[in-house]
Amino acid sequence: MKKVFVFLSVALLLACESKEDIELYPKVINTYDASKSVSLTSIDPPYGGINTPFIVNGNFGDSLSQMKVYFGKKPAVLVRTNGSSILGLVPKLNAGKQQISVVCGKDSVVGENVLFKYEQTKSLKTLAGSFGDEKNQDGDLNSARFKEVSNIATVKGNNSDNVIAVESWWNSRVSLVSPEDNQVVTLSTSHCFGTPAVDNTREKFYLVQHWADDRTIYSYSRKENYAEKNTNITISKNDMPGQIWSGAFRENDNDHLYYLDTNCNFCEVDLPNLTYRMIKLEGDKPFDFRDRCQMIYSKFHHCFFASFYQMAGIYKIYENQDGTWHIEKYAGFNGNGSNTGHRLKDAQFIEPYGMTVTSDGDIYVVNRAGSFINKISGDQVEIVAGSPGQSGQVNSDTEPLDARFNSPQDIAVDSEDNFYIAGGWDRTIRKLSIE
């Protein structure tokens, strides 16, 4: 109620001088002082969450289209200005204090001690499926059922994102989960696949058989109602003898798809030419090879990240300027555990499986055997959902740390930085929102 009251009060103050004279499209009197430089003096309120109405005060100019207000590096949606104040809505941010700055045309100013304390709200809800109800069933989100959701990705929908759910351990099912249509529809039951590799249009994805002798790549396109199509590209087991659980695209390139197998063999697939080439990785590679690894690409870091659960760590894979490729340790490798802190000096994981990365570059990691989810932000690692070593089937609509998981497998992020968790033995897909 307080946020609504502030917003309405500001709108009324800018709209009229008295309660008896309210105009539908009020004329705003500009109070900008052209004889003074651009300045930023305060923000009101000094705390809040996403979409909180705010006013910054100072001396800004006379054109809202030339103004930007930043909370840290995030721009806010601006509503109105009278030259000495700007009304807007707080964007989605990380928790904590954010420095406020204002850009007016070619001028920019950072307010001395003008800070905003962002308060996040967090929730974890079941999107589809039901705890312990092990069967395959299409239908609405409440009635749909899964046997074991092992891999997950998000794709573009009409008004919001949809989810691609893959069941692949002892099942062969690919499903489209549409929150806006309230439907779960089976797309394929042909093969055992890993995590969908979604291209940069977010309207097409690719799946590869993860434990066949020779792995064939299949494509699914929104324009063709996600009908399964054989690309006629097959990766030989002689080249990649390990299992392939995921692939990824680099930014601004929908022609080349990259795969990593569980033996740390790396390849680039040329989709237009229906070919692939093996890439040699130099550096500190894993030495213990087992049956699962996951790879993602980060547009924020401009590189790949790969989890090898037997190593209890996350690797970074990148291309050097001379065209060679390098692999190095990025987080963990301190034994199995749940310690947080510096990503290399302190952090521990317990069978890290699926990963995803937000628009801000935060990496989220599912710990399958540990039953919790980590966030790697900069050089720091923290736990954001679940409790280490405490598995179960407990949902939480308020506090993700109170939730329990039962062999979670994978995680994906949508265009609004909401997360979707492949629950594994939970038999569910859960949505984690951090706002």
Secondary structure, DSSP 8 states (H G I E B T S, - for coil): -HHHHHHHHHHHHHH-SSTT---SS--------TTS--EEEEEESSEE-TT-EEEEEEE--S-GGGEEEEETTEE-EEEEE-SSEEEEE-----SEEEEEEEEETTEEEEEEEEEEEE---EEEEEEEE-TT----B-BSTTT-B-S-B-EEEEE--SSS-EEEEEE-SS--EEEEEETTTTEEEEEE-SS-B-B-EE-TTSSEEEEEBSSSSSEEEEEEEGGGTT--EEEEEEE-TTT--S-EEEEEE-TT-SSEEEEEETT--EEEEETTTTEEEEE-EEES--S---S-EEEEEETTTTEEEEEEGGGTEEEEEEE-TTS-EEEEEEEE-S-BS---EETTTT--BSSEEEEEE-TT--EEEEETTTTEEEEEETTEEEEEEE-TT--S-B-BSS-GGG-B-SS--EEEE-TTS-EEEE-BTT-EEEEEEE-
